[in-house]
């Protein structure tokens, strides 16, 4: 080298260029090796999802389980008609306390669904099935001579329920005793396609002074 030649000194620009070259080389190596990858954890917040973007078909099978559903989010209005069948209900999951008032109507009960075995003892009484009424019919004393030892039977009288009534019970009374020579002959419930009620008769040696009464208890 000539003693008169100038000695070269690296400038700041040179070092900047070298640094840039080194960084570019490192980045190239990392990219080629697959080292420079994005973080696998992706956080999706509620506001990031457009309304209606996630449908039932987009959910993996079993992705939504009972513990992941907030209490009260699924109401009857959100269920499609017929989507919940009896097979989907756990045994004992539907109790009386969970049924709304008037939720079960006669139309909702299948024919013969309520049997004697399904009714708790003493849970249903006559007054719970309809209106109870008492129908009475007077029985006249047909005896002519009192205390002559000849007892005279009365006519047969009938106390009847309405067309849709049901016989629950019967009773007889002497509303006017007279001379107290009165005997009861008949209190017979009769139920058929034409008659639902009770027939009654009495016999007296009272000379016509007694009055009887036959009664029937009806469920209308």
Secondary structure, DSSP 8 states (H G I E B T S, - for coil): --TTS------HHHHHHHHHHHHHHHHHHHHHHT-S---S-----GGGS-TT-S-GGGS-TT-S-GGGS-TT-S-GGGS-TT-S-GGGS-TT-S-GGGS-TT-S-GGGS-TT-S-GGGS-TT---HHHHS-EEEEEEEEE----STTSS--EE---EEEE--TT-EEEEEEEEEEE-TTS-EEEEEEEEEESSS-EEEEEEEEE-STT--EEEEEEEEE-
